Amino acid sequence: MIGSGLARELFVDELMGHSTSAIRSISQDPEGRSREFYDFIGRLKRNIQLTLVEPSSLVPFDSQIALGDIAAGQLYNIKTDSHVFLHSRLIKGELLVVNTLVDGSTLPYRLLPGDEIQFGTYVLQGDALCKVLDTFEKTPVLTIHDAKNQSKLRSSSAPSQKRYRAFASPLQLGFGLWSLLGGFTERAIAVLAFDPFKDIQSSNLSSGETALVDMALNQVHMSDALTISSLSCVDHVLFSINTLRHLGDFQLREEAIHSDCAKGDLIHMLYSVAVAMQADPAIVFWGVLAETDLKPLSVSFLNVSAGWICESMYVVSFDGKEPVSIKFEHGELSKELENPSHDIKISFASGEAMLGTLLIRWSPDPELAFVIKQLHSLGLKTEVVGGFHAADSKEPTLRHQRVIDLQRGGATVAYLGDVIDDIPAMAGADLAIGLSEDDTGFISKTVCDVILGGDLMWLSRLIALSRRYVSATDVNSSMILVTSVATSLATLFAGLTPLQAIVLFRFAPIAAEINTLLSLNPNASRVDG
């Protein structure tokens, strides 16, 4: 099995259950994107159905229409517990929404007539009439311009192969014809069939597929066989700010000020607001209410406004009492990832009187600092991109622009993303990395070249492993070339038997497979921290 290529498609299929997407090369598509992107978008276009509204009477049509067939300017209704799949504007009604999938924000906010709704927004409450601004195919965040630098994908044998074709091929043809005319048929066949670069290409493909299988067994998914060698070129890693929420914990502390507030009252108020919004307390408000199990207060009035988080405010009345204002503020996060932390302050006030504050502090897991240290030891630079916001339509462009700026400076960029706002930046990066498979597939099924299986430690391991892998494939190529030339010369001048020649010809590919397997062993991915 090693001799014929360890990871043939059937073998990959049995181990991964996903061979057709695993070994597709991004070079199959003229724009460089994974075929999975088009498959996923195609399924959405066909399977999502919406009911349009007649413009003059505002009466819904009897039948539904596929998402991909809806034109700009058409009207449709959206209601509670729905995802938004079209970039639209509210015409009538109000919506209470959350943008966790779009920008990672877990802070619910209200949309009014005239406001735009972004693709991926989730409706917690409300019923509204919307006008389509862009067709699904022209959704801004999905209209990505892939700038993956294919020229950086390594092909160490290309210069040698070009020289070989220019000089050796004519000699090979002439010597083969001379042998054939001289009656040395077997020698002529051996000479004309000699092509070491074909063996090198086959060996490299087999090595790439072997790497795919090995990574899949470790729950790491790679989109194609070129990815692992491309990782060796990376010198800059960008972390989406939204990814950090999975790489640390949010801790809640209550600081009551007013004498009328008992311990736990502020948490009780925030929990009651979440329930009144029909939102999952384990998801909204940074998930700090996940363990809260209280009887919610009765909410008689709730007004929600939100933009940037520092401008967000709720006004709520419990049991008909005097309204309480809840204001959200946040501190800055270090962009260097040296010692990241993030504080969110939630202030409660009734009239002029301060009731108290809730302090939510995000602290990174120890693994994050360890991985950053490992990446730095490998010579890579790291940076956080993105801002804390709610429904900021410029955010995807800003993140993508940072990737472009680094690439213009000569950097090879890997981007670790998590939300829809990251899609343009991930598509433009040299390598797009996801931490894990997301439930909806908006990220993992669109632009990810690598999915780490939920284990960030694999990020630094993959960089180290890819460098060893590339070194191994370079050795394999040289070994196959030298062995092939030596065997051919021995066949011509030393009188080797056909069986001896076959054994010698097969030795190098088998040794190359073994060398590849050794480069992929667990010890190869250890990085000194």
DODO-516500 format. One record per residue (C-alpha): x, y negated, z negated; residue number from 1. Coordinates in Angstrom, 2 decimals. Each point is the difference from the previous one (the first is absolute). Layout:
residues N
         X         Y         Z     k
         X         Y         Z   NUM
...
end
This chain:
residues 529
         X         Y         Z     k
      0.00      0.00      0.00     1
      2.91     -2.35     -0.73     2
      1.52      0.73      3.37     3
     -3.16     -0.91      1.87     4
     -0.56     -3.18     -1.99     5
     -1.17      0.31     -3.60     6
     -2.96     -2.31      0.16     7
     -1.89      0.85      3.16     8
     -3.48     -1.46      0.31     9
     -1.84      3.12     -1.19    10
      2.22      0.22     -3.07    11
     -0.56     -3.68     -0.76    12
     -3.73      0.48      0.51    13
     -0.20      2.82     -2.53    14
      2.02     -1.82     -2.65    15
     -1.41     -3.48      0.43    16
     -3.43      0.63      1.47    17
      0.55     -3.17      1.99    18
      2.61      0.69      2.65    19
     -1.49     -1.95      2.87    20
      0.26     -3.29     -1.85    21
      3.17      0.89     -1.89    22
      2.25      0.45      3.03    23
     -1.47     -2.67      2.27    24
      2.60     -2.58      0.81    25
     -0.88     -3.67     -0.11    26
      1.70     -0.23      3.36    27
     -3.02      1.78      1.50    28
     -1.87     -3.28     -0.23    29
      1.17     -2.95      2.10    30
     -0.38     -2.41     -2.92    31
      1.82      2.27     -2.44    32
     -2.86      0.69     -2.41    33
     -0.93      3.42     -1.29    34
     -2.77      1.76      1.90    35
     -1.76      0.40     -3.37    36
     -0.77     -3.73      0.10    37
     -2.01      0.34      3.19    38
     -1.72      3.18     -1.15    39
     -1.09     -1.64     -3.24    40
     -1.24     -3.20      1.64    41
     -1.83      2.07      2.61    42
     -1.85      1.96     -2.69    43
     -1.10     -3.21     -1.71    44
     -1.23     -1.48      3.28    45
     -2.10      3.07      0.79    46
     -1.25      1.10     -3.41    47
     -0.90     -3.25     -1.80    48
     -3.51     -1.12      0.99    49
     -1.57     -3.39     -0.75    50
     -3.52     -1.38      0.42    51
      0.00     -3.28      1.93    52
     -2.47     -2.84     -0.54    53
     -1.99     -1.75      2.74    54
      1.29     -3.64      0.03    55
     -3.30     -1.86      0.42    56
     -2.30      2.00     -2.27    57
      2.75      1.29     -2.36    58
     -1.73      3.39      0.10    59
      2.28      3.07     -0.01    60
      0.02      2.15      3.13    61
     -1.37      3.53     -0.30    62
      3.20      1.75      1.09    63
      3.60     -0.20     -1.18    64
      3.07     -0.76      2.09    65
      3.56      1.31     -0.29    66
      2.58     -2.32     -1.53    67
      2.10     -0.09      3.16    68
     -2.97     -1.18      2.12    69
     -0.88     -3.07     -2.09    70
      0.86     -3.33      1.64    71
      1.06     -3.30     -1.55    72
     -2.96     -2.25     -0.84    73
     -2.42      2.82     -0.81    74
     -1.81      0.05     -3.36    75
     -0.30      2.79     -2.54    76
     -1.02      0.50     -3.63    77
      2.28      1.15     -2.77    78
     -1.04      1.01     -3.50    79
      1.12      1.43     -3.33    80
      2.49      2.87     -0.03    81
      1.26     -0.57      3.56    82
      3.41     -0.42      1.60    83
      0.51     -2.80      2.52    84
      1.43      1.27      3.29    85
     -0.26     -3.19      2.07    86
      1.56     -3.42     -0.50    87
     -3.18     -2.01     -0.57    88
     -1.55     -3.18     -1.41    89
     -2.91     -0.17     -2.44    90
     -3.05     -1.65      1.55    91
     -2.57      0.59     -2.73    92
      0.05      1.44     -3.51    93
      2.72      0.55     -2.61    94
      2.39      2.86     -0.69    95
      2.06      1.04     -2.99    96
      3.04      1.79      1.38    97
      3.39      1.40     -0.93    98
      3.04      0.23      2.25    99
      1.95      2.86     -1.58   100
      0.46      1.74      3.33   101
      0.86     -3.19      1.89   102
      2.42     -1.84     -2.25   103
      0.17      2.04     -3.20   104
     -2.03     -2.55     -1.97   105
     -2.21      1.57     -2.66   106
     -1.68     -3.30     -0.83   107
     -3.62     -0.15      1.28   108
     -1.05     -3.24      1.69   109
     -3.05     -1.49      1.73   110
     -0.49     -0.79      3.69   111
     -2.47     -2.68      1.14   112
     -1.39     -0.99      3.43   113
      2.85     -1.28      2.16   114
      2.64      2.19     -1.67   115
      1.93      2.55      2.03   116
      0.09      3.70     -0.90   117
      3.14      1.97      0.73   118
      0.23      3.53      1.33   119
      0.11      2.46     -2.93   120
     -1.90     -2.13     -2.54   121
     -2.32      1.96     -2.32   122
     -3.43     -1.37     -0.99   123
     -0.85      0.45     -3.68   124
     -3.30     -1.88      0.11   125
     -2.11     -1.96      2.42   126
     -1.78      0.03      3.34   127
      1.13     -2.32      2.78   128
     -0.31     -0.72      3.70   129
      3.38     -0.12      1.73   130
      1.28     -1.12      3.40   131
      2.80      1.93      1.68   132
      3.05     -2.20      0.62   133
      2.25      2.61      1.63   134
     -0.69      3.36      1.57   135
      1.44      2.96     -1.85   136
      2.87      0.34      2.47   137
      0.94     -3.66     -0.58   138
     -0.13      0.16     -3.79   139
      2.96     -2.25     -0.95   140
      1.61      2.39     -2.45   141
     -0.25      2.91      2.47   142
      1.25     -1.97      3.00   143
      3.56      0.85     -0.88   144
      3.06     -0.72      2.10   145
      2.35      2.88     -0.55   146
      3.60     -1.14     -0.04   147
      1.67      3.23     -1.03   148
      3.55     -0.26      1.26   149
      0.39      3.19      1.97   150
      3.54     -0.98      0.98   151
      1.07      0.65     -3.57   152
     -1.02      3.65      0.18   153
      3.24      1.89      0.09   154
      1.15      2.03      2.96   155
      3.64      0.77     -0.66   156
      0.38      2.24      3.04   157
     -1.29     -2.55      2.54   158
      3.39     -1.60      0.93   159
      1.72      3.39      0.24   160
     -2.86      1.38      2.04   161
      0.21     -2.91      2.43   162
      3.74      0.53      0.50   163
     -0.56      3.72      0.42   164
     -2.64     -0.53      2.69   165
      2.27     -2.44      1.84   166
      3.21      2.05      0.10   167
     -0.56      3.62     -1.00   168
     -3.14      0.73      2.01   169
      1.65     -0.39      3.46   170
      2.91      2.20     -1.10   171
     -2.42      2.52     -1.46   172
     -1.99      0.13      3.24   173
      3.11      0.33      2.15   174
      1.57      2.72     -2.13   175
     -3.30      1.89     -0.12   176
     -0.40     -0.05      3.78   177
      3.65      1.04      0.47   178
     -0.55      2.96     -2.36   179
     -3.20      0.97      1.82   180
      1.66     -0.10      3.43   181
      2.94      1.97     -1.40   182
     -2.28      2.81     -1.12   183
      0.13     -0.74     -3.71   184
     -3.77     -0.15     -0.48   185
     -0.06      0.37     -3.80   186
      2.63     -2.69     -0.36   187
     -1.98     -2.31      2.30   188
     -3.18      0.53     -2.03   189
      1.87     -0.69     -3.25   190
      1.56     -3.19      1.37   191
     -3.20     -1.41      1.53   192
     -2.08      0.83     -3.12   193
      2.51     -1.64     -2.34   194
     -1.65     -3.05     -1.68   195
      1.16     -0.63     -3.59   196
     -2.15     -3.11     -0.34   197
     -3.14      2.00      0.56   198
      1.04      2.19     -2.94   199
      0.74     -3.13     -2.03   200
     -3.43     -1.44      0.79   201
     -1.72      3.26     -0.92   202
      2.00      0.20     -3.22   203
     -0.89     -3.57     -0.99   204
     -3.69      0.60      0.69   205
      0.06      3.20     -2.01   206
      1.85     -1.77     -2.82   207
     -2.61     -2.76     -0.04   208
     -2.84      2.49     -0.19   209
      1.83      1.86     -2.75   210
      0.21     -3.27     -1.94   211
     -3.76     -0.56      0.48   212
     -0.76      3.40     -1.48   213
      2.42     -0.47     -2.89   214
     -1.53     -3.38     -0.88   215
     -3.55      1.37      0.29   216
      0.84      2.71     -2.51   217
      0.92     -2.85     -2.37   218
     -3.33     -1.79      0.71   219
      1.75     -2.67      2.09   220
     -1.67     -0.59      3.37   221
      1.92     -1.35      2.99   222
     -1.73     -1.01      3.20   223
      2.62      1.38      2.40   224
      3.43      1.56      0.32   225
      1.74     -3.35      0.62   226
     -0.99     -1.47     -3.35   227
      2.62      1.63     -2.19   228
      2.89     -1.19      2.19   229
     -1.56     -3.48      0.19   230
      0.01     -0.20     -3.81   231
      3.80      0.09      0.05   232
      0.04     -3.41      1.76   233
     -2.16     -1.81     -2.59   234
      1.76     -2.79     -1.90   235
     -2.96     -1.98     -1.37   236
     -3.07      1.32     -1.89   237
     -3.06     -2.21     -0.46   238
     -2.50      0.89     -2.73   239
     -3.55     -1.24      0.45   240
     -1.09     -1.70     -3.20   241
     -3.09      2.21      0.10   242
      2.10      3.15     -0.18   243
      1.31     -1.06     -3.40   244
     -3.37      0.63     -1.64   245
      0.68      3.73      0.49   246
      3.53     -0.30     -1.39   247
     -0.82     -1.34     -3.44   248
     -2.71     -0.39     -2.63   249
     -2.37     -2.82     -0.95   250
     -0.28     -0.48     -3.76   251
     -2.82     -2.04     -1.58   252
      0.33     -2.14     -3.12   253
     -2.79     -2.08     -1.56   254
      0.73     -3.34     -1.63   255
     -3.20     -1.34     -1.58   256
      0.04     -3.63     -1.10   257
     -3.52     -1.01     -1.00   258
     -1.27      1.10     -3.40   259
     -3.26      1.23      1.54   260
      1.90      2.58      2.09   261
      0.74      3.34     -1.56   262
      2.66      2.41      1.22   263
     -1.18      1.65      3.20   264
     -2.59     -2.65      0.91   265
      1.95     -1.36      2.97   266
      0.56      3.49      1.40   267
     -3.71      0.70     -0.52   268
     -0.88     -3.12      2.02   269
      2.30      0.91      2.89   270
     -1.31      3.57      0.03   271
     -3.60     -1.27      0.08   272
      0.82     -2.22      2.99   273
      1.43      3.00      1.88   274
     -3.15      2.04     -0.70   275
     -2.25     -2.90      1.03   276
      1.87     -0.12      3.33   277
     -0.64      3.74      0.46   278
      3.76      0.40      0.29   279
      2.08      2.89     -1.30   280
      1.70     -1.27     -3.20   281
      2.90      2.36      0.69   282
      0.78     -1.83      3.26   283
     -0.84     -3.70     -0.39   284
      1.94     -2.36     -2.28   285
      3.26      1.91      0.57   286
     -1.45      3.20     -1.45   287
      0.53     -1.08     -3.62   288
     -3.60      0.91     -0.87   289
      0.37      3.63      1.10   290
     -0.04      1.32     -3.57   291
     -2.74     -2.38     -1.20   292
     -3.26      1.69     -0.98   293
     -2.43     -2.58     -1.37   294
     -3.64     -0.87      0.34   295
      0.08     -2.99      2.37   296
     -1.44     -3.33     -1.05   297
     -3.05     -1.19      1.91   298
      1.04     -2.51      2.67   299
     -2.68     -2.58      0.79   300
      2.13     -2.19      2.27   301
      3.24      0.53      1.92   302
      1.75     -2.38      2.37   303
      3.19      1.14      1.69   304
      2.53     -2.12      1.87   305
      3.41      1.15      1.17   306
      2.74     -0.95      2.40   307
      3.57      0.20     -1.09   308
      0.00      1.72     -3.36   309
      1.05     -3.17     -1.83   310
     -3.22     -1.65      1.25   311
     -2.33      2.87     -0.91   312
     -2.72     -0.57     -2.56   313
     -3.15      1.77     -1.14   314
     -2.85     -1.64     -1.88   315
     -2.18      2.49     -1.84   316
     -2.85     -0.14     -2.49   317
     -0.57      2.94     -2.35   318
     -3.51      0.54     -1.37   319
     -1.01     -3.53      0.97   320
      2.64     -1.60     -2.22   321
      2.25     -2.93      0.89   322
      2.03      0.76      3.14   323
      3.56      1.28     -0.36   324
      2.64     -0.93      2.58   325
      2.66      2.59      0.83   326
      3.10     -1.31      1.76   327
      2.81      2.08      1.53   328
      3.63     -1.13      0.24   329
      3.19      1.86      0.82   330
      3.74     -0.47     -0.32   331
      2.65      0.49      2.66   332
      1.64      3.31      0.83   333
      3.73      0.28      0.60   334
      0.58      0.60      3.71   335
      3.38      1.63     -0.61   336
     -1.46      2.99     -1.87   337
      2.83     -0.21     -2.53   338
     -2.29     -0.21     -3.03   339
     -3.54     -0.39      1.32   340
     -2.95     -0.83     -2.22   341
     -3.31     -1.69      0.57   342
     -2.41     -1.65     -2.43   343
     -3.68     -0.72      0.63   344
     -1.79     -2.28     -2.44   345
     -3.80      0.07     -0.31   346
     -1.39     -2.94     -1.98   347
     -3.50     -0.01     -1.55   348
     -1.73     -3.26     -0.92   349
     -3.47     -1.07     -1.06   350
     -0.53     -3.67      0.74   351
      3.03     -1.82     -1.38   352
      0.88      2.77     -2.46   353
      2.64      2.59      0.87   354
     -1.12      3.49     -1.01   355
      3.30      1.71      0.68   356
      2.10      1.67      2.67   357
      0.77      3.42      1.39   358
      3.59      0.56      1.08   359
      0.58      2.67      2.65   360
      3.67      0.85      0.46   361
      1.35      2.16      2.79   362
      3.25      1.79     -0.79   363
      1.87      2.24      2.45   364
      0.52      3.71     -0.48   365
      3.62      0.93     -0.83   366
      0.17      1.82      3.34   367
     -0.38     -3.28      1.91   368
      3.09     -1.60     -1.53   369
      1.92      3.25      0.49   370
     -0.92      0.24      3.70   371
      0.86     -3.67      0.58   372
      3.40      0.59     -1.61   373
      0.55      3.04      2.23   374
     -0.95     -1.94      3.13   375
      2.45     -2.74     -0.93   376
      2.73      2.59     -0.57   377
     -0.66      1.23      3.55   378
      0.58     -3.53      1.30   379
     -3.66     -0.89      0.65   380
     -1.66     -3.30     -0.86   381
     -3.47     -0.04     -1.57   382
     -2.72     -2.63     -0.13   383
     -3.66     -0.44     -0.95   384
     -2.33     -1.59      2.57   385
     -3.56     -1.27     -0.36   386
     -1.98     -2.13     -2.42   387
     -2.80      0.45     -2.52   388
     -3.16     -1.16      1.68   389
     -3.54      0.79      1.01   390
     -1.02     -0.07      3.65   391
      2.90     -2.07      1.33   392
     -0.09      0.51      3.76   393
      3.59     -1.25      0.43   394
      1.53      2.68     -2.19   395
      0.45      2.70      2.71   396
      1.77     -2.52      2.25   397
      2.32     -1.16     -2.78   398
      1.03      3.55     -0.85   399
      0.58      0.85      3.65   400
      2.02     -3.18      0.48   401
      2.39      1.01     -2.78   402
      0.72      3.24      1.86   403
      0.61     -1.91      3.23   404
      2.36     -2.47     -1.72   405
      2.13      2.81     -1.42   406
      0.14      1.85      3.32   407
      1.07     -3.16      1.80   408
      2.87     -0.16     -2.47   409
      1.08      3.50      1.03   410
     -1.58      1.97     -2.85   411
     -1.58      3.43      0.39   412
     -3.12     -0.22     -2.14   413
     -2.01      2.65     -1.84   414
     -3.32     -1.25     -1.38   415
     -1.79      1.71     -2.90   416
     -3.66     -0.99      0.40   417
     -3.30      0.80     -1.66   418
     -2.91     -2.11      1.33   419
     -1.52     -1.15      3.28   420
      1.81     -3.34     -0.26   421
      3.25      1.99      0.32   422
     -0.91      1.62      3.34   423
      1.50     -2.70      2.30   424
      3.24     -0.08     -2.02   425
      0.20      3.80     -0.11   426
     -0.61      0.22      3.74   427
      2.74     -2.53      0.68   428
      2.53      1.52     -2.41   429
      2.58      2.48      1.25   430
     -1.48      2.55     -2.42   431
     -3.38     -0.12     -1.75   432
     -0.22      1.85     -3.31   433
     -3.05      0.88     -2.09   434
      0.16      1.08     -3.62   435
     -2.75      2.60      0.38   436
     -2.98      1.01      2.13   437
     -2.76     -2.59     -0.54   438
     -3.56      1.29     -0.28   439
     -1.37     -1.90      2.99   440
      3.03      0.48      2.23   441
      0.14     -3.67      0.96   442
      3.74     -0.05     -0.72   443
      1.26      3.58      0.04   444
     -1.85      0.82      3.24   445
      1.00     -3.12      1.89   446
      3.57     -1.22     -0.26   447
      1.94      2.12     -2.50   448
      3.18      1.67      1.26   449
      0.70      1.46     -3.45   450
     -2.34      0.86     -2.89   451
      1.85      0.65     -3.25   452
     -2.59      2.32     -1.53   453
     -0.52     -2.31     -2.98   454
      3.62      0.29     -1.20   455
      2.00     -3.22      0.39   456
      3.20      1.87     -0.88   457
     -0.08      1.43      3.52   458
      0.68     -3.44      1.47   459
      3.66     -0.15     -1.05   460
      0.38      3.75      0.48   461
     -1.16     -0.26      3.61   462
      2.49     -2.75      0.79   463
      2.87      2.07     -1.41   464
     -1.28      3.18      1.61   465
     -0.46     -1.66      3.41   466
      3.62     -1.13      0.00   467
      1.18      3.53     -0.74   468
     -2.38      1.33      2.63   469
      1.34     -2.38      2.67   470
      3.56      0.93     -0.92   471
     -0.94      3.68      0.32   472
     -1.58     -0.47      3.43   473
      3.12     -1.85      1.19   474
      2.12      2.94     -1.14   475
     -2.45      2.40      1.67   476
      0.26     -1.84      3.32   477
      3.80      0.03     -0.06   478
      0.07      3.66     -1.01   479
     -2.38      1.03      2.80   480
      1.95     -2.00      2.59   481
      3.40      1.39     -1.00   482
     -1.28      3.57     -0.35   483
     -1.80     -0.12      3.34   484
      3.07     -1.29      1.84   485
      2.29      2.53     -1.68   486
     -2.37      2.89      0.68   487
     -0.40     -0.97      3.65   488
      3.75     -0.21      0.50   489
      0.45      3.34     -1.74   490
     -2.66      1.53      2.23   491
      1.69     -1.29      3.13   492
      3.61      0.79     -0.81   493
      0.05      2.58     -2.80   494
     -2.43      2.46      1.54   495
     -2.57      0.11     -2.81   496
     -2.82      2.49      0.38   497
     -3.55     -1.39      0.38   498
     -0.88      1.21     -3.53   499
      3.03     -1.73     -1.51   500
     -0.85     -3.20      1.87   501
     -3.62      0.07     -1.24   502
      1.13      0.50     -3.61   503
      2.45     -2.90      0.23   504
     -2.55     -2.28      1.71   505
     -2.56      0.67     -2.75   506
      2.45     -0.49     -2.85   507
      0.00     -3.82      0.11   508
     -3.82     -0.51     -0.04   509
     -0.35      2.45     -2.90   510
      2.81     -1.71     -1.91   511
     -1.64     -3.37      0.75   512
     -3.31      1.16     -1.52   513
      1.79      1.22     -3.12   514
      1.85     -3.31     -0.27   515
     -3.31     -1.88      0.30   516
     -1.57      2.10     -2.76   517
      2.99     -0.69     -2.26   518
     -0.34     -3.74      0.61   519
     -3.65      0.18     -1.11   520
      0.59      1.81     -3.27   521
     -1.20     -1.75     -3.20   522
      3.52     -0.91     -1.13   523
      0.41     -2.02      3.21   524
     -2.58     -2.53     -1.15   525
      1.60     -0.80     -3.35   526
      0.97     -3.63     -0.35   527
      2.21     -1.37     -2.71   528
     -1.97     -2.57     -1.93   529
end
